[in-house]
Amino acid sequence: IKPSGELSELLDQFGLRNFLNKPFGQMSFGVQRKFSIVAGLIGNPNIVLMDEPSNGLDQRSHHLLIEYINRHKQERLFVFATHDSVLIENTSAKIRSLDVRLEIVKPLAAARLA
């Protein structure tokens, strides 16, 4: 199968074409991350959810991700969790902070032994 259209363009932009025949598990973390990003972007989704999308990216790919978000943010909603202040600042992201509290509950068996 030969990629075409948007997929072909994204593969070229992120420098992934040479990795198409390599098993995913043998790729570096950064290459795996780029494939995951590309997979989430194909098909023009209206909403794109990303968890730490810039984590593991080289500087060029980081810049490409920022450009992609900026180019498409008027027609798509990008929701991402990140600690990357450069990504937040350069995409003019709106910050929402969640106050999540975890409660540790003892398992029933452990509670009986106490």
C-alpha positions as CSV (number, residue, x, y, z in Angstrom):
1,I,0.0,0.0,0.0
2,K,1.4,3.4,-1.0
3,P,0.3,6.3,1.2
4,S,-1.2,9.2,-0.7
5,G,-2.9,12.6,0.0
6,E,-2.9,13.9,3.5
7,L,-1.2,10.8,5.0
8,S,1.6,11.0,2.5
9,E,2.1,14.7,3.3
10,L,2.2,14.1,7.0
11,L,4.6,11.2,6.7
12,D,7.0,13.5,4.6
13,Q,6.6,16.4,6.9
14,F,7.5,14.4,10.0
15,G,10.2,12.4,8.2
16,L,8.6,9.0,8.6
17,R,8.5,7.6,5.1
18,N,11.8,5.6,5.7
19,F,10.3,3.9,8.7
20,L,7.1,2.5,7.0
21,N,8.5,-1.1,6.8
22,K,10.1,-1.1,10.2
23,P,8.2,-2.8,13.1
24,F,6.8,-0.3,15.5
25,G,8.4,-1.9,18.5
26,Q,11.9,-1.4,16.9
27,M,11.5,2.3,16.4
28,S,12.8,4.9,18.8
29,F,10.4,6.6,21.2
30,G,10.5,9.8,19.2
31,V,9.7,8.0,15.9
32,Q,6.9,6.1,17.7
33,R,5.5,9.4,19.0
34,K,5.6,11.0,15.5
35,F,3.6,8.0,14.1
36,S,1.1,8.3,16.9
37,I,0.6,12.0,16.2
38,V,0.2,11.4,12.5
39,A,-2.3,8.6,13.1
40,G,-4.4,10.9,15.2
41,L,-4.3,13.7,12.6
42,I,-5.3,11.8,9.5
43,G,-8.9,11.9,8.4
44,N,-9.4,15.6,9.4
45,P,-11.0,14.9,12.8
46,N,-13.0,17.7,14.3
47,I,-11.6,17.0,17.8
48,V,-8.0,16.0,18.4
49,L,-7.1,14.7,21.8
50,M,-3.4,14.5,22.7
51,D,-1.5,13.5,25.8
52,E,1.9,15.2,26.1
53,P,2.1,15.5,22.3
54,S,5.6,17.1,22.2
55,N,7.2,14.6,24.6
56,G,10.0,12.8,22.8
57,L,9.9,15.0,19.7
58,D,13.0,16.5,18.1
59,Q,13.1,20.3,17.7
60,R,12.0,20.2,14.0
61,S,9.0,17.9,14.7
62,H,8.1,20.0,17.7
63,H,8.0,23.1,15.5
64,L,5.9,21.1,12.8
65,L,3.4,20.2,15.5
66,I,3.0,23.8,16.6
67,E,2.6,24.9,13.0
68,Y,0.0,22.2,12.3
69,I,-2.1,23.1,15.4
70,N,-1.9,26.8,14.4
71,R,-2.8,26.1,10.8
72,H,-5.9,24.0,11.8
73,K,-7.1,25.4,15.1
74,Q,-9.9,27.5,13.5
75,E,-11.6,24.4,12.1
76,R,-10.6,21.8,14.7
77,L,-10.6,21.6,18.5
78,F,-7.2,20.5,19.9
79,V,-7.3,19.3,23.5
80,F,-4.0,18.3,25.0
81,A,-2.4,17.7,28.4
82,T,1.1,19.1,28.5
83,H,3.8,20.6,30.7
84,D,5.4,22.1,27.5
85,S,5.2,25.9,28.0
86,V,6.6,26.4,24.5
87,L,3.7,24.5,23.0
88,I,1.2,26.3,25.1
89,E,2.6,29.7,24.3
90,N,3.2,29.2,20.6
91,T,-0.3,27.8,20.0
92,S,-2.0,30.4,22.2
93,A,-3.6,27.5,24.1
94,K,-6.2,28.3,26.7
95,I,-5.2,26.7,29.9
96,R,-7.6,24.7,32.0
97,S,-6.3,23.2,35.3
98,L,-7.9,20.2,36.8
99,D,-7.9,19.8,40.6
100,V,-7.8,16.0,40.8
101,R,-7.7,14.4,44.2
102,L,-7.0,10.7,44.7
103,E,-8.3,8.8,47.6
104,I,-6.4,5.7,48.5
105,V,-8.7,2.9,49.8
106,K,-7.4,-0.1,51.6
107,P,-8.3,-3.4,49.9
108,L,-10.8,-5.4,51.9
109,A,-8.4,-8.2,52.8
110,A,-5.8,-5.7,54.1
111,A,-8.4,-3.9,56.2
112,R,-9.3,-7.2,57.9
113,L,-5.7,-7.8,58.8
114,A,-5.3,-4.4,60.4
